[in-house]
Amino acid sequence: MSDPKKYEGWIAVFSSGTDFEADLVRDRIDDAGISAVVLTQRDHAFNLTVGDLARVHVMVQPEHEEEAKKVVAAAPVSDAELEAAALAADINAPDAHTPAEEAALDSGADELTFDIPGSGEE
């Protein structure tokens, strides 16, 4: 990536057109002990899948950029791996995370709150 995306102090180490592929890469980076999040720019309301409106980025803190890029380069996700993972997925499996935990890992949160942190107000 010649011009990495930056957002709120995080930097993109991988970009994809699908949430699924980005999630696999995020998991690999997490397994290497580096905190990573997925930032999706996809317009979920209209499910746009073209150009910059569909980019999904795996983001890390800048001090972990080089190490995370090495993890991504060492084990690129292949089409065969994506297909095998999709076919093996259990559509009836319970969610791995609560909505709040998922929101912390993925910018495509299903639940929005306007709580003031630490106020106890909802």
Secondary structure, 3 states (H helix, E strand, C coil): CCCCCEECCEEEEEEECCHHHHHHHHHHHHHCCCCEEEEECCCCCCCCCCHHHHCEEEEECHHHHHHHHHHHHHCCCCHHHHHHHHHHCCCCCCCCCCHHHHHHHECCCCCCCCCCCCCCCC
